[in-house]
Amino acid sequence: MEKAILLISSSYVSGSGYLDAFEETIKNFLKNIPQILFVPYAADKTNWDSYTEKVRQHFNLFGIDVRGIHEPGVENEIDDFKAIFIGGGNTFRLLYQLQQFDLLSKINDAVLNKGMLYMGSSAGSNVACKTICTTNDMPIIYPPKGFDGINLIPLQINPHYIDPDKNSTQMGETRDDRIMEFHEANNTPVIGLREGSFLSIDDEYYRSQKMFLGGTNGAKFFFPGKDPVDIPNAREIVFISDGIFYVE
């Protein structure tokens, strides 16, 4: 089965509404898909219905129906759907709920082995990685089974990535500092995905490690023990085994 994964840095981009900056990309990604499954678990439980309705209203504008994974008749059954969208919010809360409903391995299998399309935004993109350890969120809840994610790609994403501001008087750690700390304990490459950017991954990635960096603001790529590499524009990228990649 072919694989297709769309990982968006953020649902909102300055100057545009909910997912508006990615509308054409999403339409192409979900072409011929009449209905998607939405996972609102990054929000508080009291907001699952309203969050789902917000997503439903947006996707209905271009003819796609939305069912919430928590809704009656669905209730965490995923096999009947051809596409899943996990939205943003708090990554720790999202992972906690995915663990509670035993969904991590089920989603992994559905996407990698059964052809389900996966779309994530912000926390939904972070949880698609090996772990959620490069999230920006506060651990407001503890996922009891640890921090492993859905593991669709053997990489880490830092959503909403912000470049260091040389003129800032703020004395706390920059995002680059935090990612360097991550690499003091982990060897996994990290993609700092700026708002307005996305990664498109399909079967080609699993054959040759080629992916497409799209959107408007690019990304910064971090490898253990190496200087980060800034890719400011949309283009294809190929990783190779020693942690370096080619840009085509």
C-alpha positions as CSV (number, residue, x, y, z in Angstrom):
1,M,0.0,0.0,0.0
2,E,1.2,3.5,-0.8
3,K,2.1,5.8,2.0
4,A,1.2,9.5,2.2
5,I,1.9,11.8,5.1
6,L,1.5,15.6,5.4
7,L,3.0,17.3,8.4
8,I,2.2,20.9,8.9
9,S,4.0,23.2,11.3
10,S,1.0,25.1,12.5
11,S,-2.8,25.5,11.8
12,Y,-2.5,29.2,11.6
13,V,-0.1,31.5,9.7
14,S,0.0,35.2,10.4
15,G,-2.5,37.0,8.3
16,S,-4.7,34.0,7.4
17,G,-7.4,31.9,9.0
18,Y,-7.5,28.3,10.2
19,L,-5.5,26.1,7.8
20,D,-6.1,28.7,5.0
21,A,-2.4,28.9,4.1
22,F,-2.4,25.2,3.3
23,E,-5.7,24.9,1.5
24,E,-4.5,23.9,-1.9
25,T,-1.9,21.5,-0.4
26,I,-4.6,19.9,1.7
27,K,-7.0,19.7,-1.2
28,N,-4.4,17.9,-3.3
29,F,-3.4,15.6,-0.5
30,L,-7.0,14.6,0.2
31,K,-8.0,14.4,-3.4
32,N,-10.9,11.9,-3.9
33,I,-11.2,11.4,-0.1
34,P,-14.9,12.2,0.8
35,Q,-14.5,11.8,4.6
36,I,-11.7,12.1,7.1
37,L,-11.3,11.0,10.8
38,F,-10.4,13.9,13.1
39,V,-8.5,13.5,16.4
40,P,-9.2,16.4,18.8
41,Y,-7.2,14.9,21.7
42,A,-4.7,17.7,22.0
43,A,-7.6,19.8,23.4
44,D,-9.2,19.5,26.7
45,K,-12.0,16.9,26.7
46,T,-14.6,19.6,27.3
47,N,-13.6,21.0,23.9
48,W,-13.5,17.9,21.8
49,D,-17.0,18.5,20.3
50,S,-16.4,22.2,19.5
51,Y,-12.9,21.5,18.1
52,T,-14.3,18.8,15.8
53,E,-17.1,21.1,14.7
54,K,-14.6,23.8,13.8
55,V,-12.6,21.3,11.7
56,R,-15.8,20.0,10.1
57,Q,-16.9,23.4,9.0
58,H,-13.6,24.1,7.4
59,F,-13.4,20.9,5.5
60,N,-17.0,21.0,4.5
61,L,-16.1,24.1,2.5
62,F,-14.4,21.9,-0.1
63,G,-16.7,18.9,0.1
64,I,-15.0,16.7,2.7
65,D,-17.0,15.3,5.6
66,V,-15.4,15.1,9.1
67,R,-16.0,12.5,11.8
68,G,-14.6,12.9,15.3
69,I,-12.8,9.9,16.6
70,H,-14.6,10.3,19.9
71,E,-18.1,10.6,18.4
72,P,-20.8,7.9,18.7
73,G,-20.5,5.3,16.0
74,V,-16.8,5.9,15.7
75,E,-15.4,5.8,19.3
76,N,-11.7,5.2,18.4
77,E,-12.4,2.7,15.5
78,I,-10.1,3.8,12.7
79,D,-10.3,1.0,10.1
80,D,-13.2,2.4,8.2
81,F,-11.4,5.6,7.3
82,K,-9.0,6.4,4.4
83,A,-7.5,9.5,6.0
84,I,-6.8,10.7,9.5
85,F,-6.1,14.3,10.7
86,I,-4.6,14.9,14.2
87,G,-4.9,18.6,15.1
88,G,-2.8,20.9,17.3
89,G,-3.0,21.7,21.0
90,N,-1.0,20.3,23.9
91,T,1.3,17.4,22.8
92,F,1.4,15.8,26.2
93,R,-2.3,15.7,26.5
94,L,-2.6,14.3,22.9
95,L,-0.1,11.5,23.6
96,Y,-1.8,10.7,26.9
97,Q,-5.2,10.1,25.2
98,L,-3.6,8.2,22.3
99,Q,-2.1,5.9,24.9
100,Q,-5.3,5.6,26.8
101,F,-7.2,4.4,23.7
102,D,-4.2,2.2,22.5
103,L,-4.1,4.1,19.2
104,L,-0.3,4.6,18.6
105,S,0.4,1.2,17.0
106,K,-3.0,1.1,15.3
107,I,-2.4,4.4,13.5
108,N,1.1,3.4,12.7
109,D,-0.1,0.2,11.1
110,A,-3.0,1.9,9.3
111,V,-0.7,4.5,7.7
112,L,2.4,2.4,6.9
113,N,0.8,-0.9,6.0
114,K,-2.8,-0.2,5.0
115,G,-2.7,3.0,3.0
116,M,-4.4,5.4,5.4
117,L,-3.4,9.0,4.7
118,Y,-2.0,10.9,7.7
119,M,-2.2,14.6,8.2
120,G,-1.0,16.4,11.3
121,S,-0.7,20.0,12.4
122,S,1.5,21.2,15.2
123,A,1.1,18.7,18.0
124,G,-0.3,16.3,15.4
125,S,2.9,16.6,13.4
126,N,5.1,16.2,16.5
127,V,3.4,13.0,17.6
128,A,3.9,11.5,14.2
129,C,7.7,11.3,15.0
130,K,9.6,8.8,17.0
131,T,8.9,10.7,20.2
132,I,7.3,13.9,21.3
133,C,10.6,15.0,22.9
134,T,11.0,18.0,20.6
135,T,7.6,19.6,21.4
136,N,7.5,23.2,22.7
137,D,4.6,22.4,25.1
138,M,4.5,22.3,28.8
139,P,4.0,18.7,30.3
140,I,0.6,19.6,31.8
141,I,-0.2,15.8,32.0
142,Y,2.1,12.8,32.2
143,P,1.7,10.1,29.5
144,P,2.2,7.0,31.7
145,K,3.7,4.9,28.9
146,G,6.5,7.4,28.1
147,F,7.1,9.8,25.2
148,D,7.2,7.5,22.2
149,G,5.1,8.8,19.3
150,I,3.3,7.1,16.3
151,N,6.8,6.7,14.7
152,L,5.8,7.2,11.1
153,I,9.2,8.7,10.4
154,P,12.6,8.2,12.1
155,L,13.0,11.9,12.6
156,Q,11.9,14.6,15.0
157,I,10.0,17.7,14.2
158,N,10.0,20.9,16.2
159,P,6.8,22.7,15.1
160,H,6.5,26.5,15.2
161,Y,10.2,26.7,15.0
162,I,11.6,30.3,15.7
163,D,15.0,31.4,14.6
164,P,17.2,33.1,17.3
165,D,16.7,36.9,17.4
166,K,20.2,38.5,17.7
167,N,18.6,41.7,18.9
168,S,16.5,40.2,21.7
169,T,17.4,41.0,25.3
170,Q,15.6,37.8,26.5
171,M,18.2,35.7,28.4
172,G,16.5,32.3,28.3
173,E,17.5,29.5,25.9
174,T,16.7,29.8,22.2
175,R,15.0,27.0,20.3
176,D,18.4,26.2,18.9
177,D,19.7,25.8,22.4
178,R,16.9,23.4,23.3
179,I,17.5,21.3,20.2
180,M,21.2,21.1,21.0
181,E,20.3,19.9,24.5
182,F,18.1,17.2,22.8
183,H,21.1,16.1,20.8
184,E,23.2,15.8,23.9
185,A,21.0,12.8,24.8
186,N,19.7,11.7,21.4
187,N,21.0,11.0,17.9
188,T,17.8,11.6,15.9
189,P,17.9,14.5,13.4
190,V,15.5,17.3,14.2
191,I,13.6,19.4,11.6
192,G,12.8,22.9,12.9
193,L,9.6,23.5,10.9
194,R,8.8,27.2,10.7
195,E,5.2,28.4,10.7
196,G,3.9,28.4,7.1
197,S,5.9,25.3,6.2
198,F,5.1,21.6,5.8
199,L,6.7,18.2,5.0
200,S,5.1,15.9,2.4
201,I,6.3,12.3,2.7
202,D,5.3,9.4,0.5
203,D,6.6,6.0,-0.6
204,E,9.6,7.7,-2.2
205,Y,10.9,8.6,1.3
206,Y,10.8,5.0,2.4
207,R,12.8,4.0,-0.8
208,S,15.3,6.8,-1.1
209,Q,14.7,9.1,1.9
210,K,13.4,11.8,-0.4
211,M,10.8,14.2,1.0
212,F,9.3,17.6,0.0
213,L,9.6,20.7,2.1
214,G,6.8,23.0,1.1
215,G,5.1,26.2,2.2
216,T,6.6,29.6,2.5
217,N,9.1,29.8,5.3
218,G,11.3,26.8,5.0
219,A,13.0,24.9,7.9
220,K,16.2,24.4,9.7
221,F,17.8,20.9,9.9
222,F,19.7,19.9,13.0
223,F,22.1,16.9,13.2
224,P,24.1,15.8,16.3
225,G,27.5,17.3,16.4
226,K,27.1,19.3,13.2
227,D,26.1,22.9,12.4
228,P,22.4,23.3,11.5
229,V,21.5,23.8,7.9
230,D,18.9,26.3,6.9
231,I,16.6,25.5,3.9
232,P,14.6,28.7,3.3
233,N,12.5,27.7,0.3
234,A,10.3,24.9,-0.9
235,R,12.3,22.0,-2.4
236,E,13.0,18.3,-2.4
237,I,15.4,17.0,0.2
238,V,17.2,13.6,0.4
239,F,18.6,12.3,3.7
240,I,21.6,9.9,3.6
241,S,23.0,7.6,6.3
242,D,25.6,9.8,7.9
243,G,23.2,12.5,8.9
244,I,23.8,14.8,5.9
245,F,21.3,15.4,3.1
246,Y,21.2,16.6,-0.4
247,V,19.0,19.4,-1.6
248,E,17.8,19.1,-5.2
